[in-house]
Amino acid sequence: MTKLARLFHNADEVVDAWREALRNRDVKGALDIWLDDDSITCVLPEGHRLSGHEEIRKGLERLLSKQPLFLEPIACISHSIPGAAIYDTTEAVHLRADQVEAEFFLNITLVLLQDSQGWRIAHLHASRSTEETFDAPSTPHGLH
């Protein structure tokens, strides 16, 4: 990670930057929003578990080598305390910007931590959803 990486003031900005990096096939930009620590982990939808920046970089290069990914949040619940935030989200995955119907859906859990660089991703777990339709949450949970 570069010393001049962007400082994120809230965890929501990191989640938005993650989606933007996937949309732009920007592996470097995606890596810059991860915690600068070898203990970071990422579980890809097909089940591969990646540890550390080098494995995550290779996984992202493979994932984005053929096409960008356009993630559209369908439902999101977040919990935060000072210095840590957890996002549990269902995302519609589109393979083209103009695609209306989702190609498939992902359930994604993100763990973000705040350090001297601001908010960063420490762990991401993505799995294909078995659901074909989703209802938006009907009541706010009030935890953040």
N, C-alpha and C positions, 0 to 999 in steps of 0.2 A: 504494500500500500504506500502511496506517495505521502510525503509529509504535508503536501498542500491539498489533501483531499477535502472535499466540501464538508463544512461543519453543519450538521443537521440539528436544529433546535427542538424538534419534536419527532416522535416516532412515526407519526403519519407521513411525514416527508420522506422517510426512508422507504416505507412501503410503496409510496408513489414512485420514488426513484427506481425501485426494483422493477416495477411494471414497465417503466419507461425504458430501462436498459434492455429488457427482454424484447420490447417492441422494436428497438433500434439495433438489435443484435450486437449490443455493446458489452462485450465480455469484460473489458477493463473497467468500464463504468459500474458494472454489476459487482465486480470484486472490490471496488473502492468503498462500497457501502457495508462491507463485512468487517467485523471486529478484527483488529490487528493482533490476532492470537492464533496459535497453532491448534487450539482446542475447538475451533469452529467446526460445525458439522452440517451436512446437507443430505437429506434422503430424497432421491429423485422418484418420480412416479412409478418407474418400473422396479423400484426397490433397492437400487444401488445406494450404498451409504458412502459418502465422501467425507474425508477429514482433512482439514487444513487447506490453506490457500491453493496449493499446487493441484491437489485432487479436485477441488471445486472449480478451479480454472479449466482443467481438462474436461470436466463434466459439462460445464457451460459451453465450451467450444463445441463439444459433440452435440449438445442439445440445440444450439443455435446455428449449426453449420449449414443446414438446408433452408431454414426459413425463420423469420421472426415469430414470436409468440405474442399475441394480443390478449391480455388477461382483463376480463371485465368482472369486477366484484359483484356477486349476486347477494351474498349475505356475509356480514362481518361482525364478530363480537371481539372486543378488545378489553383487556384488563391491564391496568398500569399502577405501579407504585413508583416512588422516587427511584430512578436508576434502572428500572426494568419494565418491559411491556411485552405482553403476549397477545398475538392476533390469531384468531381462529376464523378462517374465511373460506368461503366456497367461491370459486372463480370459474366463469365461462371462458373457455379457451377458443380463440379464433385464430386461424392461420393466415388470414388476410384482413387488412384494415376495413374493407367494405363488406366483410362477411356478416350476415345478420344472425343466422342460426349458429349456435356453438358447435364446434367440432366434437368436444367432450367437456366434462367438468372436472375440476380438481378441488380437493379439500386440502387446504394449506394451513399449517401452523408455523408461525414465525415467532421466535424469541429474540427480542432486541434488548441490548444493554447500553447504558450511557456511560461513556468514559471521557477522557480529556479531548477526544476527537468528536464528541457529541454522540448522537444515537447511531448504533451500528447493529447489523444482524449477527447474532451468535449461533443461531440454529434455525434451519428451515426443514420442514418435513412436508412433502407433497405426495398425495396419492390420488389415483383416479377415483372419482366418485361413482358409486353404483346407482345413484339416483338419476332419473331422466328429467325430472322437473323439480323446481324449488319454489317454496313460498318464502317471502321476506319475513324476518322476525316481526311478530305483532306487537311486542312490548319492549321498550328499552330496558336494559338491565341495570343501568345507573352505577356501574362499577368504575367508570373512568371520568 
